[in-house]
Amino acid sequence: MIVSGNAETLDGLQAYLRQAGLDARGTRQVDGSRAVGSPSAVVFFPDDFPRDSVLREVRRLRREDPSVVVLLVTSEPRRFAEALSTDDGSATPIIVPKPVWGWLILDAIRGHLEPL
């Protein structure tokens, strides 16, 4: 699942991930991942949304499915550092600073989903 307020970012990354063999879907709403059930990974572009809304959705995802991989792609990593707290046993979110390339996002997803 890709969450971005920018249509170009959403469409471009979705196409890239699909070409790489992932079932990528996108939404322009922070809580849009609820519409597709339980995604394995959610890539947020949180700069497009209010900080509190993003943090609330990250907490919800981690609470409902502790194994979900959460990536936050942001130009302000410190702004979302609070999302890294993991006292509940869920997977630690990954913060990726902008600029970023699609292959880096793909590697991060695959690296956290594939068994060791």
mmCIF file of the C-alpha atoms, coordinates in Angstrom:
data_MODEL
# 
_entry.id   MODEL 
# 
loop_
_atom_site.group_PDB 
_atom_site.id 
_atom_site.type_symbol 
_atom_site.label_atom_id 
_atom_site.label_alt_id 
_atom_site.label_comp_id 
_atom_site.label_asym_id 
_atom_site.label_entity_id 
_atom_site.label_seq_id 
_atom_site.pdbx_PDB_ins_code 
_atom_site.Cartn_x 
_atom_site.Cartn_y 
_atom_site.Cartn_z 
_atom_site.occupancy 
_atom_site.B_iso_or_equiv 
_atom_site.pdbx_formal_charge 
_atom_site.auth_seq_id 
_atom_site.auth_comp_id 
_atom_site.auth_asym_id 
_atom_site.auth_atom_id 
_atom_site.pdbx_PDB_model_num 
ATOM 1   C CA . MET A 1 1   ? 0.000  0.000   0.000   1.00 0.00 ? 1   MET A CA 1 
ATOM 2   C CA . ILE A 1 2   ? 1.294  3.453   -0.929  1.00 0.00 ? 2   ILE A CA 1 
ATOM 3   C CA . VAL A 1 3   ? -0.078 6.527   0.822   1.00 0.00 ? 3   VAL A CA 1 
ATOM 4   C CA . SER A 1 4   ? 0.712  9.825   -0.878  1.00 0.00 ? 4   SER A CA 1 
ATOM 5   C CA . GLY A 1 5   ? -1.107 13.063  -1.481  1.00 0.00 ? 5   GLY A CA 1 
ATOM 6   C CA . ASN A 1 6   ? 0.863  13.526  -4.704  1.00 0.00 ? 6   ASN A CA 1 
ATOM 7   C CA . ALA A 1 7   ? -0.704 11.737  -7.683  1.00 0.00 ? 7   ALA A CA 1 
ATOM 8   C CA . GLU A 1 8   ? 2.578  11.576  -9.628  1.00 0.00 ? 8   GLU A CA 1 
ATOM 9   C CA . THR A 1 9   ? 4.420  9.986   -6.695  1.00 0.00 ? 9   THR A CA 1 
ATOM 10  C CA . LEU A 1 10  ? 1.580  7.563   -6.085  1.00 0.00 ? 10  LEU A CA 1 
ATOM 11  C CA . ASP A 1 11  ? 1.220  6.477   -9.708  1.00 0.00 ? 11  ASP A CA 1 
ATOM 12  C CA . GLY A 1 12  ? 4.960  6.293   -10.370 1.00 0.00 ? 12  GLY A CA 1 
ATOM 13  C CA . LEU A 1 13  ? 5.821  4.189   -7.323  1.00 0.00 ? 13  LEU A CA 1 
ATOM 14  C CA . GLN A 1 14  ? 2.780  1.978   -7.786  1.00 0.00 ? 14  GLN A CA 1 
ATOM 15  C CA . ALA A 1 15  ? 3.813  1.239   -11.385 1.00 0.00 ? 15  ALA A CA 1 
ATOM 16  C CA . TYR A 1 16  ? 7.424  0.594   -10.349 1.00 0.00 ? 16  TYR A CA 1 
ATOM 17  C CA . LEU A 1 17  ? 6.474  -1.816  -7.556  1.00 0.00 ? 17  LEU A CA 1 
ATOM 18  C CA . ARG A 1 18  ? 4.020  -3.653  -9.806  1.00 0.00 ? 18  ARG A CA 1 
ATOM 19  C CA . GLN A 1 19  ? 6.731  -4.093  -12.448 1.00 0.00 ? 19  GLN A CA 1 
ATOM 20  C CA . ALA A 1 20  ? 8.878  -5.594  -9.689  1.00 0.00 ? 20  ALA A CA 1 
ATOM 21  C CA . GLY A 1 21  ? 6.159  -8.152  -8.952  1.00 0.00 ? 21  GLY A CA 1 
ATOM 22  C CA . LEU A 1 22  ? 4.452  -6.627  -5.919  1.00 0.00 ? 22  LEU A CA 1 
ATOM 23  C CA . ASP A 1 23  ? 0.697  -6.198  -5.618  1.00 0.00 ? 23  ASP A CA 1 
ATOM 24  C CA . ALA A 1 24  ? 0.944  -2.442  -5.085  1.00 0.00 ? 24  ALA A CA 1 
ATOM 25  C CA . ARG A 1 25  ? -2.092 -0.287  -4.465  1.00 0.00 ? 25  ARG A CA 1 
ATOM 26  C CA . GLY A 1 26  ? -2.294 3.375   -3.650  1.00 0.00 ? 26  GLY A CA 1 
ATOM 27  C CA . THR A 1 27  ? -4.419 5.904   -1.851  1.00 0.00 ? 27  THR A CA 1 
ATOM 28  C CA . ARG A 1 28  ? -4.387 9.649   -1.333  1.00 0.00 ? 28  ARG A CA 1 
ATOM 29  C CA . GLN A 1 29  ? -5.916 9.320   2.149   1.00 0.00 ? 29  GLN A CA 1 
ATOM 30  C CA . VAL A 1 30  ? -3.926 8.701   5.317   1.00 0.00 ? 30  VAL A CA 1 
ATOM 31  C CA . ASP A 1 31  ? -6.367 6.059   6.549   1.00 0.00 ? 31  ASP A CA 1 
ATOM 32  C CA . GLY A 1 32  ? -6.818 4.550   3.076   1.00 0.00 ? 32  GLY A CA 1 
ATOM 33  C CA . SER A 1 33  ? -5.025 1.315   3.932   1.00 0.00 ? 33  SER A CA 1 
ATOM 34  C CA . ARG A 1 34  ? -8.164 0.210   5.802   1.00 0.00 ? 34  ARG A CA 1 
ATOM 35  C CA . ALA A 1 35  ? -9.970 -0.156  2.483   1.00 0.00 ? 35  ALA A CA 1 
ATOM 36  C CA . VAL A 1 36  ? -7.683 -2.983  1.292   1.00 0.00 ? 36  VAL A CA 1 
ATOM 37  C CA . GLY A 1 37  ? -7.691 -5.095  4.409   1.00 0.00 ? 37  GLY A CA 1 
ATOM 38  C CA . SER A 1 38  ? -4.327 -5.998  5.860   1.00 0.00 ? 38  SER A CA 1 
ATOM 39  C CA . PRO A 1 39  ? -1.397 -4.971  3.633   1.00 0.00 ? 39  PRO A CA 1 
ATOM 40  C CA . SER A 1 40  ? 2.048  -6.532  4.201   1.00 0.00 ? 40  SER A CA 1 
ATOM 41  C CA . ALA A 1 41  ? 3.711  -3.142  3.839   1.00 0.00 ? 41  ALA A CA 1 
ATOM 42  C CA . VAL A 1 42  ? 2.610  0.483   3.839   1.00 0.00 ? 42  VAL A CA 1 
ATOM 43  C CA . VAL A 1 43  ? 4.774  3.208   2.300   1.00 0.00 ? 43  VAL A CA 1 
ATOM 44  C CA . PHE A 1 44  ? 3.777  6.631   3.622   1.00 0.00 ? 44  PHE A CA 1 
ATOM 45  C CA . PHE A 1 45  ? 4.841  9.949   2.157   1.00 0.00 ? 45  PHE A CA 1 
ATOM 46  C CA . PRO A 1 46  ? 3.931  11.734  5.396   1.00 0.00 ? 46  PRO A CA 1 
ATOM 47  C CA . ASP A 1 47  ? 5.003  15.232  4.330   1.00 0.00 ? 47  ASP A CA 1 
ATOM 48  C CA . ASP A 1 48  ? 1.755  15.356  2.318   1.00 0.00 ? 48  ASP A CA 1 
ATOM 49  C CA . PHE A 1 49  ? -0.426 15.047  5.435   1.00 0.00 ? 49  PHE A CA 1 
ATOM 50  C CA . PRO A 1 50  ? -0.855 16.415  8.970   1.00 0.00 ? 50  PRO A CA 1 
ATOM 51  C CA . ARG A 1 51  ? 1.771  14.820  11.244  1.00 0.00 ? 51  ARG A CA 1 
ATOM 52  C CA . ASP A 1 52  ? -0.722 13.718  13.904  1.00 0.00 ? 52  ASP A CA 1 
ATOM 53  C CA . SER A 1 53  ? -2.886 11.939  11.322  1.00 0.00 ? 53  SER A CA 1 
ATOM 54  C CA . VAL A 1 54  ? 0.107  9.990   10.040  1.00 0.00 ? 54  VAL A CA 1 
ATOM 55  C CA . LEU A 1 55  ? 1.288  9.014   13.534  1.00 0.00 ? 55  LEU A CA 1 
ATOM 56  C CA . ARG A 1 56  ? -2.228 7.931   14.496  1.00 0.00 ? 56  ARG A CA 1 
ATOM 57  C CA . GLU A 1 57  ? -2.484 5.727   11.382  1.00 0.00 ? 57  GLU A CA 1 
ATOM 58  C CA . VAL A 1 58  ? 0.974  4.217   11.965  1.00 0.00 ? 58  VAL A CA 1 
ATOM 59  C CA . ARG A 1 59  ? -0.021 3.338   15.544  1.00 0.00 ? 59  ARG A CA 1 
ATOM 60  C CA . ARG A 1 60  ? -3.275 1.791   14.318  1.00 0.00 ? 60  ARG A CA 1 
ATOM 61  C CA . LEU A 1 61  ? -1.512 -0.312  11.693  1.00 0.00 ? 61  LEU A CA 1 
ATOM 62  C CA . ARG A 1 62  ? 1.085  -1.548  14.183  1.00 0.00 ? 62  ARG A CA 1 
ATOM 63  C CA . ARG A 1 63  ? -1.580 -2.355  16.776  1.00 0.00 ? 63  ARG A CA 1 
ATOM 64  C CA . GLU A 1 64  ? -3.838 -4.245  14.344  1.00 0.00 ? 64  GLU A CA 1 
ATOM 65  C CA . ASP A 1 65  ? -1.015 -6.089  12.531  1.00 0.00 ? 65  ASP A CA 1 
ATOM 66  C CA . PRO A 1 66  ? 2.352  -6.030  14.331  1.00 0.00 ? 66  PRO A CA 1 
ATOM 67  C CA . SER A 1 67  ? 4.068  -7.660  11.353  1.00 0.00 ? 67  SER A CA 1 
ATOM 68  C CA . VAL A 1 68  ? 3.197  -4.914  8.859   1.00 0.00 ? 68  VAL A CA 1 
ATOM 69  C CA . VAL A 1 69  ? 6.232  -3.150  7.376   1.00 0.00 ? 69  VAL A CA 1 
ATOM 70  C CA . VAL A 1 70  ? 5.825  0.636   7.669   1.00 0.00 ? 70  VAL A CA 1 
ATOM 71  C CA . LEU A 1 71  ? 8.070  2.964   5.665   1.00 0.00 ? 71  LEU A CA 1 
ATOM 72  C CA . LEU A 1 72  ? 7.938  6.721   6.100   1.00 0.00 ? 72  LEU A CA 1 
ATOM 73  C CA . VAL A 1 73  ? 9.550  8.566   3.174   1.00 0.00 ? 73  VAL A CA 1 
ATOM 74  C CA . THR A 1 74  ? 10.097 12.129  4.346   1.00 0.00 ? 74  THR A CA 1 
ATOM 75  C CA . SER A 1 75  ? 12.235 15.221  3.909   1.00 0.00 ? 75  SER A CA 1 
ATOM 76  C CA . GLU A 1 76  ? 11.951 15.741  7.695   1.00 0.00 ? 76  GLU A CA 1 
ATOM 77  C CA . PRO A 1 77  ? 12.922 12.440  9.396   1.00 0.00 ? 77  PRO A CA 1 
ATOM 78  C CA . ARG A 1 78  ? 13.087 13.965  12.900  1.00 0.00 ? 78  ARG A CA 1 
ATOM 79  C CA . ARG A 1 79  ? 9.496  15.121  12.591  1.00 0.00 ? 79  ARG A CA 1 
ATOM 80  C CA . PHE A 1 80  ? 8.365  11.485  12.562  1.00 0.00 ? 80  PHE A CA 1 
ATOM 81  C CA . ALA A 1 81  ? 10.882 9.991   15.004  1.00 0.00 ? 81  ALA A CA 1 
ATOM 82  C CA . GLU A 1 82  ? 8.035  9.373   17.463  1.00 0.00 ? 82  GLU A CA 1 
ATOM 83  C CA . ALA A 1 83  ? 6.775  6.649   15.097  1.00 0.00 ? 83  ALA A CA 1 
ATOM 84  C CA . LEU A 1 84  ? 9.887  4.595   15.897  1.00 0.00 ? 84  LEU A CA 1 
ATOM 85  C CA . SER A 1 85  ? 8.928  3.801   19.486  1.00 0.00 ? 85  SER A CA 1 
ATOM 86  C CA . THR A 1 86  ? 8.313  0.055   19.757  1.00 0.00 ? 86  THR A CA 1 
ATOM 87  C CA . ASP A 1 87  ? 7.215  -1.035  23.181  1.00 0.00 ? 87  ASP A CA 1 
ATOM 88  C CA . ASP A 1 88  ? 4.427  -3.223  21.826  1.00 0.00 ? 88  ASP A CA 1 
ATOM 89  C CA . GLY A 1 89  ? 6.424  -5.902  20.002  1.00 0.00 ? 89  GLY A CA 1 
ATOM 90  C CA . SER A 1 90  ? 5.474  -4.671  16.532  1.00 0.00 ? 90  SER A CA 1 
ATOM 91  C CA . ALA A 1 91  ? 7.921  -4.199  13.663  1.00 0.00 ? 91  ALA A CA 1 
ATOM 92  C CA . THR A 1 92  ? 9.894  -0.963  13.902  1.00 0.00 ? 92  THR A CA 1 
ATOM 93  C CA . PRO A 1 93  ? 8.918  1.525   11.194  1.00 0.00 ? 93  PRO A CA 1 
ATOM 94  C CA . ILE A 1 94  ? 11.596 2.508   8.708   1.00 0.00 ? 94  ILE A CA 1 
ATOM 95  C CA . ILE A 1 95  ? 12.215 6.194   8.079   1.00 0.00 ? 95  ILE A CA 1 
ATOM 96  C CA . VAL A 1 96  ? 13.735 6.895   4.673   1.00 0.00 ? 96  VAL A CA 1 
ATOM 97  C CA . PRO A 1 97  ? 14.953 10.443  3.988   1.00 0.00 ? 97  PRO A CA 1 
ATOM 98  C CA . LYS A 1 98  ? 14.087 12.131  0.701   1.00 0.00 ? 98  LYS A CA 1 
ATOM 99  C CA . PRO A 1 99  ? 15.192 12.138  -2.013  1.00 0.00 ? 99  PRO A CA 1 
ATOM 100 C CA . VAL A 1 100 ? 14.758 8.417   -2.508  1.00 0.00 ? 100 VAL A CA 1 
ATOM 101 C CA . TRP A 1 101 ? 14.607 6.081   -5.490  1.00 0.00 ? 101 TRP A CA 1 
ATOM 102 C CA . GLY A 1 102 ? 12.028 3.381   -6.064  1.00 0.00 ? 102 GLY A CA 1 
ATOM 103 C CA . TRP A 1 103 ? 14.628 0.599   -5.863  1.00 0.00 ? 103 TRP A CA 1 
ATOM 104 C CA . LEU A 1 104 ? 15.532 1.671   -2.319  1.00 0.00 ? 104 LEU A CA 1 
ATOM 105 C CA . ILE A 1 105 ? 11.890 1.431   -1.244  1.00 0.00 ? 105 ILE A CA 1 
ATOM 106 C CA . LEU A 1 106 ? 11.585 -1.946  -2.968  1.00 0.00 ? 106 LEU A CA 1 
ATOM 107 C CA . ASP A 1 107 ? 14.729 -3.237  -1.227  1.00 0.00 ? 107 ASP A CA 1 
ATOM 108 C CA . ALA A 1 108 ? 13.463 -2.051  2.161   1.00 0.00 ? 108 ALA A CA 1 
ATOM 109 C CA . ILE A 1 109 ? 10.130 -3.812  1.673   1.00 0.00 ? 109 ILE A CA 1 
ATOM 110 C CA . ARG A 1 110 ? 11.677 -7.037  0.432   1.00 0.00 ? 110 ARG A CA 1 
ATOM 111 C CA . GLY A 1 111 ? 14.343 -6.996  3.127   1.00 0.00 ? 111 GLY A CA 1 
ATOM 112 C CA . HIS A 1 112 ? 11.715 -6.910  5.845   1.00 0.00 ? 112 HIS A CA 1 
ATOM 113 C CA . LEU A 1 113 ? 9.217  -9.307  4.285   1.00 0.00 ? 113 LEU A CA 1 
ATOM 114 C CA . GLU A 1 114 ? 11.498 -12.103 3.115   1.00 0.00 ? 114 GLU A CA 1 
ATOM 115 C CA . PRO A 1 115 ? 12.434 -14.764 5.655   1.00 0.00 ? 115 PRO A CA 1 
ATOM 116 C CA . LEU A 1 116 ? 16.079 -14.867 6.700   1.00 0.00 ? 116 LEU A CA 1 
# 
